[in-house]
């Protein structure tokens, strides 16, 4: 049976291959990109290719990614913008978790302003701050949902226990964890999300490392399937679970088009099984 091409969370239906907008920033996810025009073109081309789920965060730039999304795409029509808060940025490649409720509320309000929205389509806690009681962070998310500041709530880099702790306080629509063909540390979380109907957003969705390099097993499987390693990685994710929402990112139109083509690739069972068996 063919995998569904869409997923519905909190009454929002999106195509399962989205776009991650972290890379439309400067080096170290800091400041503006070198080629602003190309990044704006990437956003517009993504929508032309049918992408209707774009993931970003207040910390990307900081603020830059959200600003460029609004410049390129507002008003958004059927395109859903998922953003995140929970990190302070103190410099290039520097990330400091901050889950104080007053900070999360402030960042929600500022994201609304930058994105030009009255309610965020999906507001995600970028990290659970270990220095702040988790229930306070989840409680603030519940308040924002009740107030209509957000239409849906998500979490990022969490365990099954943390998902369930949050769900006692606020409905969780999505979980965003590191996951790809060569890194499956979040397998238990994915299985839980599938059982509970929660969307699973794998960040860093394209396989990396020795298996993906030229001559590696993933590279050989990609060649035999007539596609790139990136396309193989994304197609495998889409076939791995019906709740999977990959968000490959790029700052180049050509790379975007290559990634989006993965949605039309159907891997045979033998190839999927071979990828499944690469990581114990």
GUKOL-710920 format. One line per 10 residues: for each residue x, y, z of N, C-alpha, C. Coordinates in pm, whole numbers, plus 50000, padded with zeros to 5 digits. Layout:
# residues N
X Y Z X Y Z X Y Z | ...;
***
This chain:
# residues 280
50085 49880 50000 50000 50000 50000 50088 50125 50000 | 50056 50221 49916 50135 50343 49906 50122 50425 50033 | 50232 50488 50073 50229 50574 50190 50148 50700 50161 | 50076 50753 50261 50002 50878 50240 50098 50993 50212 | 50056 51084 50127 50142 51197 50094 50122 51315 50189 | 50018 51308 50272 49990 51418 50364 49978 51366 50507 | 49986 51459 50601 49967 51428 50743 49885 51541 50803 | 49796 51506 50895 49712 51606 50959 49743 51612 51108 | 49774 51731 51156 49794 51754 51300 49711 51875 51338 | 49641 51867 51449 49561 51978 51500 49477 52042 51390;
49413 51960 51308 49325 52004 51198 49399 52075 51086 | 49532 52065 51081 49611 52123 50973 49670 52010 50890 | 49639 52007 50763 49689 51903 50674 49801 51958 50586 | 49916 51890 50588 50032 51935 50511 50091 51817 50435 | 50161 51849 50326 50237 51745 50257 50355 51703 50344 | 50388 51575 50340 50482 51521 50437 50628 51558 50410 | 50661 51610 50294 50797 51657 50271 50796 51810 50280 | 50853 51862 50388 50854 52006 50411 50988 52068 50379 | 51012 52183 50436 51138 52255 50415 51183 52314 50547 | 51309 52293 50582 51367 52349 50703 51447 52474 50671;
51412 52585 50736 51465 52716 50698 51581 52764 50785 | 51657 52672 50845 51773 52713 50923 51887 52765 50836 | 51900 52708 50718 52017 52737 50634 52008 52870 50558 | 51894 52938 50567 51885 53067 50498 51932 53180 50591 | 52041 53151 50661 52102 53248 50752 52252 53249 50725 | 52325 53329 50801 52469 53336 50783 52542 53219 50845 | 52674 53222 50835 52758 53116 50889 52738 53105 51041 | 52728 52981 51088 52703 52962 51230 52559 52989 51269 | 52468 52989 51167 52326 53023 51187 52318 53160 51255 | 52397 53253 51203 52412 53385 51264 52411 53493 51154;
52321 53587 51166 52316 53697 51071 52249 53658 50940 | 52265 53747 50842 52200 53729 50713 52283 53642 50619 | 52217 53574 50525 52291 53489 50432 52373 53572 50334 | 52475 53509 50277 52558 53580 50179 52477 53616 50055 | 52387 53527 50016 52307 53550 49896 52160 53556 49935 | 52116 53673 49975 51979 53692 50021 51878 53661 49909 | 51909 53705 49788 51815 53685 49677 51795 53536 49650 | 51903 53458 49656 51890 53313 49633 51806 53247 49742 | 51822 53292 49865 51744 53234 49975 51596 53268 49961 | 51564 53388 49921 51426 53424 49895 51370 53340 49780;
51453 53317 49679 51410 53235 49566 51386 53091 49610 | 51466 53040 49703 51447 52905 49755 51310 52892 49820 | 51275 52989 49903 51146 52985 49972 51030 52985 49872 | 51038 53073 49774 50930 53082 49676 50923 52958 49588 | 51040 52904 49551 51042 52784 49468 50988 52664 49545 | 51016 52657 49674 50965 52547 49756 50813 52542 49748 | 50750 52656 49762 50604 52661 49756 50555 52624 49617 | 50625 52670 49514 50589 52634 49376 50593 52483 49356 | 50685 52416 49425 50700 52271 49411 50604 52192 49499 | 50518 52263 49573 50416 52196 49652 50445 52187 49800;
50558 52241 49845 50588 52241 49988 50491 52335 50059 | 50424 52284 50162 50331 52369 50236 50353 52360 50387 | 50473 52312 50426 50512 52304 50567 50655 52352 50578 | 50674 52469 50638 50807 52529 50649 50841 52544 50797 | 50954 52488 50835 50997 52489 50975 51107 52593 50996 | 51092 52673 51101 51191 52776 51132 51202 52789 51283 | 51268 52895 51330 51281 52921 51473 51324 53065 51492 | 51287 53123 51608 51330 53258 51638 51482 53267 51647 | 51547 53157 51683 51692 53156 51704 51773 53144 51576 | 51709 53121 51462 51782 53109 51337 51815 53249 51285;
51935 53292 51314 51980 53425 51271 52045 53507 51381 | 51987 53529 51497 51845 53505 51529 51753 53597 51449 | 51631 53556 51436 51521 53631 51375 51524 53634 51222 | 51642 53610 51163 51660 53628 51019 51569 53537 50938 | 51565 53408 50975 51487 53312 50899 51339 53352 50894 | 51284 53389 51008 51144 53430 51011 51122 53555 50925 | 51214 53649 50931 51201 53772 50852 51200 53741 50703 | 51288 53653 50658 51295 53621 50516 51173 53541 50470 | 51124 53453 50557 51001 53379 50523 50886 53476 50500 | 50872 53573 50588 50764 53672 50573 50783 53754 50446;
50907 53794 50420 50934 53875 50301 50901 53797 50173 | 50934 53669 50171 50916 53590 50050 50773 53540 50031 | 50703 53510 50140 50581 53432 50127 50454 53494 50184 | 50464 53595 50267 50343 53652 50328 50261 53728 50225 | 50129 53707 50222 50046 53617 50304 50063 53471 50261 | 50050 53379 50354 50096 53243 50334 49996 53151 50266 | 49870 53189 50259 49772 53101 50196 49763 52969 50270 | 49783 52858 50198 49773 52726 50259 49904 52679 50321 | 50009 52758 50310 50140 52719 50364 50140 52737 50516 | 50182 52634 50588 50189 52638 50734 50334 52667 50777;
50348 52761 50868 50480 52799 50919 50492 52747 51062 | 50588 52660 51084 50615 52608 51218 50739 52678 51272 | 50727 52741 51387 50844 52807 51445 50871 52752 51584 | 50984 52793 51642 51027 52740 51771 51085 52852 51856 | 51083 52830 51988 51150 52920 52082 51204 52837 52197 | 51308 52887 52261 51366 52815 52373 51517 52822 52377 | 51576 52901 52286 51721 52920 52286 51753 53069 52287 | 51852 53107 52366 51917 53237 52355 52034 53221 52260 | 52060 53322 52177 52176 53318 52088 52275 53425 52133 | 52396 53381 52165 52499 53474 52212 52613 53490 52113;
52603 53423 51998 52705 53435 51894 52692 53321 51796 | 52774 53322 51688 52768 53213 51589 52791 53077 51655 | 52704 52982 51620 52712 52845 51671 52698 52834 51822 | 52645 52936 51887 52625 52933 52032 52475 52930 52062 | 52436 52833 52145 52296 52809 52176 52282 52787 52326 | 52201 52865 52392 52181 52855 52537 52032 52834 52563 | 51998 52719 52621 51856 52690 52646 51797 52790 52744 | 51676 52838 52713 51604 52929 52802 51456 52899 52791 | 51401 52838 52895 51260 52802 52894 51178 52879 52996 | 51231 52992 53040 51153 53073 53134 51022 53115 53068;
50910 53097 53136 50781 53126 53073 50770 53266 53015 | 50825 53366 53084 50816 53502 53032 50896 53518 52903 | 51007 53445 52891 51086 53450 52767 51011 53381 52653 | 50955 53263 52680 50881 53192 52575 50762 53273 52527 | 50692 53340 52619 50580 53424 52579 50628 53541 52493 | 50737 53604 52534 50791 53716 52456 50827 53671 52315 | 50894 53555 52304 50935 53509 52172 50816 53470 52085 | 50712 53417 52146 50590 53389 52071 50534 53518 52012 | 50526 53621 52094 50473 53749 52048 50560 53808 51937 | 50691 53797 51951 50781 53853 51850 50776 53771 51720;
50759 53640 51732 50744 53558 51611 50616 53594 51537 | 50509 53617 51612 50384 53661 51550 50406 53790 51472 | 50480 53882 51531 50506 54011 51467 50591 53994 51342 | 50701 53917 51354 50791 53900 51239 50723 53825 51125 | 50646 53722 51159 50580 53642 51056 50452 53705 51002 | 50405 53809 51070 50283 53876 51026 50159 53792 51044 | 50153 53718 51156 50040 53631 51183 49969 53672 51311 | 49842 53637 51319 49766 53658 51442 49774 53536 51533 | 49805 53420 51474 49820 53297 51550 49922 53209 51478 | 50017 53155 51553 50120 53071 51493 50061 52935 51457;
50093 52884 51339 50039 52754 51295 50087 52642 51387 | 50215 52645 51423 50273 52546 51512 50386 52612 51590 | 50376 52611 51722 50477 52672 51809 50543 52560 51889 | 50675 52547 51871 50747 52434 51930 50846 52482 52037 | 50856 52406 52145 50958 52432 52246 51088 52373 52195 | 51184 52461 52165 51307 52418 52098 51389 52322 52184 | 51392 52346 52313 51451 52255 52410 51380 52273 52543 | 51370 52165 52619 51325 52177 52757 51444 52228 52838 | 51428 52341 52903 51534 52402 52982 51546 52327 53115 | 51661 52264 53142 51674 52187 53265 51678 52274 53391;
51694 52406 53377 51701 52494 53493 51564 52551 53532 | 51462 52519 53454 51326 52567 53479 51234 52446 53492 | 51147 52440 53593 51056 52325 53604 50982 52301 53472 | 50987 52176 53425 50927 52144 53295 50779 52179 53292 | 50709 52158 53403 50566 52187 53407 50538 52335 53383 | 50630 52422 53424 50611 52565 53398 50623 52595 53249 | 50716 52528 53183 50733 52547 53039 50612 52493 52964 | 50568 52374 53001 50451 52315 52936 50325 52397 52966 | 50317 52450 53086 50201 52531 53124 50190 52657 53041 | 50304 52718 53013 50304 52839 52930 50257 52805 52789;
50301 52691 52736 50255 52648 52604 50104 52625 52603 | 50052 52568 52711 49908 52547 52723 49834 52680 52724 | 49891 52780 52793 49830 52913 52797 49824 52974 52658 | 49933 52964 52583 49938 53023 52448 49837 52956 52356 | 49821 52825 52372 49723 52752 52291 49582 52797 52328 | 49554 52809 52457 49421 52850 52503 49388 52992 52460 | 49490 53078 52455 49470 53218 52417 49461 53238 52266 | 49488 53132 52189 49484 53144 52044 49610 53203 51984 | 49714 53217 52064 49842 53266 52011 49907 53161 51920 | 49873 53035 51944 49922 52924 51863 49809 52829 51834;
49813 52768 51716 49710 52671 51678 49747 52529 51719 | 49875 52505 51740 49923 52372 51777 50056 52387 51848 | 50090 52286 51930 50212 52289 52010 50299 52168 51978 | 50430 52191 51969 50524 52082 51946 50641 52088 52042 | 50718 51980 52046 50838 51969 52128 50956 51931 52040 | 51078 51956 52090 51198 51921 52014 51300 51857 52106 | 51364 51753 52056 51468 51678 52128 51419 51632 52264 | 51322 51544 52263 51259 51494 52385 51256 51342 52386 | 51237 51287 52505 51219 51143 52524 51071 51111 52526 | 51040 50982 52524 50901 50939 52535 50841 50987 52667;
50916 50974 52775 50865 51018 52906 50836 51168 52905 | 50920 51247 52840 50898 51391 52835 50776 51425 52751 | 50756 51352 52643 50635 51373 52562 50511 51348 52646 | 50511 51239 52719 50394 51205 52798 50374 51300 52916 | 50484 51349 52974 50472 51449 53081 50409 51577 53029 | 50450 51616 52909 50394 51738 52848 50246 51719 52815 | 50210 51601 52766 50072 51576 52723 49973 51579 52839 | 50022 51565 52961 49934 51578 53077 49890 51722 53098 | 49964 51816 53034 49938 51959 53054 49890 52027 52927 | 49941 51984 52811 49906 52050 52685 49906 51946 52573;
49812 51952 52478 49816 51860 52364 49943 51880 52282 | 50008 51772 52246 50130 51778 52167 50100 51727 52026 | 50118 51815 51928 50086 51780 51789 50203 51718 51716 | 50326 51764 51750 50445 51717 51679 50563 51705 51774 | 50658 51622 51734 50786 51610 51802 50895 51620 51697 | 50999 51701 51726 51108 51721 51631 51239 51674 51696 | 51289 51560 51651 51413 51503 51704 51510 51472 51591 | 51637 51464 51624 51737 51420 51528 51709 51276 51489 | 51701 51251 51357 51672 51115 51310 51702 51109 51161 | 51775 51006 51122 51796 50980 50980 51840 50834 50964;
51873 50794 50843 51905 50654 50816 52028 50606 50892 | 52117 50697 50931 52238 50658 51001 52239 50700 51148 | 52131 50762 51194 52121 50801 51335 51977 50778 51380 | 51957 50669 51453 51821 50632 51494 51807 50623 51646 | 51878 50713 51713 51871 50715 51859 51730 50747 51909 | 51651 50812 51823 51513 50848 51862 51410 50748 51810 | 51453 50626 51782 51361 50525 51729 51242 50504 51821 | 51267 50496 51952 51157 50474 52046 51057 50588 52044 | 51108 50710 52026 51019 50826 52020 50935 50821 51893 | 50997 50784 51782 50923 50771 51657 50812 50666 51671;
50844 50553 51727 50744 50446 51745 50629 50497 51832 | 50662 50570 51937 50559 50624 52026 50471 50725 51951 | 50535 50813 51875 50459 50913 51799 50364 50847 51700 | 50412 50743 51634 50325 50673 51538 50206 50611 51609 | 50229 50552 51725 50120 50489 51801 50018 50591 51849 | 50065 50713 51877 49978 50818 51933 49928 50917 51827 | 49968 50900 51702 49924 50992 51597 49987 51129 51605 | 50108 51135 51661 50182 51261 51673 50278 51273 51555 | 50282 51388 51491 50375 51408 51381 50519 51402 51430 | 50605 51337 51353 50747 51326 51389 50829 51399 51282;
50897 51506 51324 50975 51589 51233 51123 51558 51253 | 51185 51482 51161 51326 51449 51179 51415 51563 51130 | 51485 51626 51224 51581 51727 51178 51712 51657 51146 | 51790 51717 51056 51907 51652 50997 51862 51522 50930 | 51766 51531 50835 51705 51410 50779 51791 51335 50679 | 51895 51400 50627 51978 51334 50525 52093 51261 50593 | 52109 51134 50560 52212 51051 50622 52351 51109 50599 | 52439 51088 50698 52575 51138 50690 52671 51030 50739 | 52800 51060 50732 52901 50968 50781 52951 50872 50675 | 53026 50772 50720 53094 50681 50628 52997 50606 50538;
52880 50570 50591 52783 50494 50511 52730 50574 50393 | 52730 50707 50408 52672 50793 50305 52776 50849 50208 | 52904 50835 50241 53008 50888 50153 53021 50806 50026 | 53090 50862 49928 53110 50793 49801 53171 50655 49825 | 53107 50554 49770 53153 50418 49789 53094 50349 49909 | 53027 50423 49996 52963 50365 50114 52837 50291 50075 | 52780 50219 50171 52663 50135 50140 52542 50217 50097 | 52518 50330 50160 52405 50414 50119 52429 50471 49980 | 52552 50509 49952 52586 50561 49820 52561 50454 49713 | 52600 50331 49743 52578 50221 49647 52429 50194 49627;
52351 50199 49738 52207 50179 49726 52142 50290 49646 | 52190 50413 49666 52136 50525 49591 52163 50509 49441 | 52285 50472 49409 52320 50452 49267 52234 50345 49203 | 52213 50235 49275 52132 50126 49219 51985 50165 49207 | 51944 50264 49286 51805 50313 49281 51789 50430 49186 | 51898 50477 49129 51893 50588 49034 51865 50722 49096 | 51915 50742 49218 51893 50869 49285 52016 50907 49367 | 52012 51024 49429 52123 51070 49513 52106 51015 49655 | 52212 51025 49735 52203 50982 49875 52098 51064 49948 | 52091 51194 49919 51991 51279 49983 51850 51232 49948;
51827 51202 49821 51694 51155 49780 51662 51020 49840 | 51762 50933 49846 51743 50802 49908 51705 50818 50056 | 51776 50907 50125 51750 50930 50268 51609 50979 50291 | 51566 51076 50210 51433 51135 50228 51323 51038 50189 | 51343 50965 50080 51242 50868 50037 51227 50758 50143 | 51340 50712 50200 51332 50611 50305 51256 50662 50427 | 51280 50786 50465 51208 50844 50578 51058 50847 50551 | 51019 50891 50432 50877 50900 50398 50811 50763 50401 | 50886 50659 50363 50831 50524 50364 50843 50457 50501 | 50927 50513 50586 50951 50454 50719 50829 50464 50809;
50756 50577 50802 50640 50595 50890 50544 50698 50832 | 50414 50674 50844 50316 50771 50793 50309 50900 50874 | 50374 50905 50991 50373 51030 51070 50500 51111 51047 | 50587 51064 50959 50716 51130 50935 50698 51256 50851 | 50760 51365 50896 50754 51494 50826 50896 51548 50807 | 50971 51496 50711 51109 51543 50692 51112 51690 50647 | 51214 51762 50693 51227 51904 50659 51369 51934 50612 | 51410 51878 50497 51545 51906 50449 51562 52055 50423 | 51681 52106 50454 51707 52248 50435 51820 52273 50337 | 51816 52386 50272 51920 52426 50179 51907 52575 50150;
52014 52634 50102 52008 52775 50061 52021 52788 49909 | 52011 52675 49837 52027 52675 49692 51904 52616 49624 | 51857 52683 49519 51738 52636 49448 51761 52498 49388 | 51877 52475 49328 51903 52346 49264 51897 52233 49365 | 51953 52254 49482 51952 52152 49586 51810 52130 49637 | 51734 52236 49650 51594 52225 49689 51517 52138 49592 | 51535 52162 49464 51463 52085 49362 51500 51937 49369 | 51628 51909 49395 51671 51769 49411 51601 51705 49530 | 51597 51778 49642 51532 51723 49762 51384 51698 49739 | 51317 51794 49680 51172 51780 49660 51137 51665 49567;
51229 51633 49476 51204 51521 49385 51197 51388 49458 | 51248 51384 49581 51246 51260 49660 51104 51215 49690 | 51009 51309 49692 50871 51275 49723 50811 51182 49618 | 50867 51183 49498 50814 51100 49390 50888 50968 49375 | 50989 50946 49458 51069 50823 49449 51010 50717 49542 | 50988 50600 49488 50938 50488 49568 51044 50379 49572 | 51099 50355 49688 51203 50254 49702 51140 50116 49712 | 51205 50018 49650 51151 49882 49656 51176 49824 49795 | 51099 49724 49834 51112 49665 49969 51253 49616 50000 | 51323 49565 49900 51459 49514 49924 51553 49628 49963;
51540 49742 49894 51624 49858 49927 51590 49912 50064 | 51461 49922 50097 51421 49969 50229 51475 49877 50338 | 51467 49748 50315 51516 49651 50412 51667 49664 50430 | 51738 49690 50321 51882 49706 50329 51920 49828 50411 | 51844 49938 50393 51868 50059 50473 51833 50034 50619 | 51721 49966 50642 51680 49934 50778 51791 49860 50853 | 51860 49772 50782 51960 49688 50846 52097 49751 50863 | 52115 49873 50816 52247 49936 50823 52284 49977 50964 | 52185 50011 51046 52212 50058 51182 52146 49962 51279 | 52224 49912 51371 52170 49817 51469 52080 49888 51567;
***
